[in-house]
Amino acid sequence: MEKQAAIIIMEVSMGVSVGVRWLNIEKQRGSDFRAR
């Protein structure tokens, strides 16, 4: 059980970091569109 929980926590934290990176890229893209 503990091993499974650790794997789930690792996957969730990875997904969060990927989502944050994607949001930052989208934010930069949106500001680029607004600048033009």
Biotite code that builds the C-alpha atoms (Angstrom):
import biotite.structure as struc

atoms = struc.array([
    struc.Atom([0.000, 0.000, 0.000], chain_id="A", res_id=1, res_name="MET", atom_name="CA", element="C"),
    struc.Atom([2.725, 2.477, 0.931], chain_id="A", res_id=2, res_name="GLU", atom_name="CA", element="C"),
    struc.Atom([4.606, 1.816, -2.315], chain_id="A", res_id=3, res_name="LYS", atom_name="CA", element="C"),
    struc.Atom([1.431, 2.428, -4.335], chain_id="A", res_id=4, res_name="GLN", atom_name="CA", element="C"),
    struc.Atom([0.770, 5.701, -2.480], chain_id="A", res_id=5, res_name="ALA", atom_name="CA", element="C"),
    struc.Atom([4.336, 6.866, -3.174], chain_id="A", res_id=6, res_name="ALA", atom_name="CA", element="C"),
    struc.Atom([3.903, 6.132, -6.883], chain_id="A", res_id=7, res_name="ILE", atom_name="CA", element="C"),
    struc.Atom([0.600, 8.031, -6.967], chain_id="A", res_id=8, res_name="ILE", atom_name="CA", element="C"),
    struc.Atom([2.186, 11.029, -5.195], chain_id="A", res_id=9, res_name="ILE", atom_name="CA", element="C"),
    struc.Atom([5.099, 11.005, -7.667], chain_id="A", res_id=10, res_name="MET", atom_name="CA", element="C"),
    struc.Atom([2.729, 10.871, -10.656], chain_id="A", res_id=11, res_name="GLU", atom_name="CA", element="C"),
    struc.Atom([0.552, 13.676, -9.262], chain_id="A", res_id=12, res_name="VAL", atom_name="CA", element="C"),
    struc.Atom([3.535, 15.948, -8.561], chain_id="A", res_id=13, res_name="SER", atom_name="CA", element="C"),
    struc.Atom([4.876, 15.267, -12.066], chain_id="A", res_id=14, res_name="MET", atom_name="CA", element="C"),
    struc.Atom([1.488, 16.079, -13.586], chain_id="A", res_id=15, res_name="GLY", atom_name="CA", element="C"),
    struc.Atom([1.273, 19.296, -11.563], chain_id="A", res_id=16, res_name="VAL", atom_name="CA", element="C"),
    struc.Atom([4.728, 20.462, -12.679], chain_id="A", res_id=17, res_name="SER", atom_name="CA", element="C"),
    struc.Atom([3.863, 19.679, -16.320], chain_id="A", res_id=18, res_name="VAL", atom_name="CA", element="C"),
    struc.Atom([0.559, 21.557, -15.988], chain_id="A", res_id=19, res_name="GLY", atom_name="CA", element="C"),
    struc.Atom([2.264, 24.580, -14.442], chain_id="A", res_id=20, res_name="VAL", atom_name="CA", element="C"),
    struc.Atom([4.868, 24.647, -17.220], chain_id="A", res_id=21, res_name="ARG", atom_name="CA", element="C"),
    struc.Atom([2.112, 24.398, -19.865], chain_id="A", res_id=22, res_name="TRP", atom_name="CA", element="C"),
    struc.Atom([0.140, 27.216, -18.204], chain_id="A", res_id=23, res_name="LEU", atom_name="CA", element="C"),
    struc.Atom([3.242, 29.449, -18.191], chain_id="A", res_id=24, res_name="ASN", atom_name="CA", element="C"),
    struc.Atom([3.800, 28.749, -21.915], chain_id="A", res_id=25, res_name="ILE", atom_name="CA", element="C"),
    struc.Atom([0.148, 29.552, -22.664], chain_id="A", res_id=26, res_name="GLU", atom_name="CA", element="C"),
    struc.Atom([0.412, 32.779, -20.625], chain_id="A", res_id=27, res_name="LYS", atom_name="CA", element="C"),
    struc.Atom([3.479, 33.880, -22.606], chain_id="A", res_id=28, res_name="GLN", atom_name="CA", element="C"),
    struc.Atom([1.733, 33.018, -25.880], chain_id="A", res_id=29, res_name="ARG", atom_name="CA", element="C"),
    struc.Atom([-1.356, 35.016, -24.837], chain_id="A", res_id=30, res_name="GLY", atom_name="CA", element="C"),
    struc.Atom([0.729, 38.084, -23.939], chain_id="A", res_id=31, res_name="SER", atom_name="CA", element="C"),
    struc.Atom([2.495, 37.794, -27.323], chain_id="A", res_id=32, res_name="ASP", atom_name="CA", element="C"),
    struc.Atom([-0.871, 37.876, -29.100], chain_id="A", res_id=33, res_name="PHE", atom_name="CA", element="C"),
    struc.Atom([-1.947, 40.904, -27.064], chain_id="A", res_id=34, res_name="ARG", atom_name="CA", element="C"),
    struc.Atom([1.332, 42.745, -27.792], chain_id="A", res_id=35, res_name="ALA", atom_name="CA", element="C"),
    struc.Atom([0.703, 42.380, -31.528], chain_id="A", res_id=36, res_name="ARG", atom_name="CA", element="C"),
])
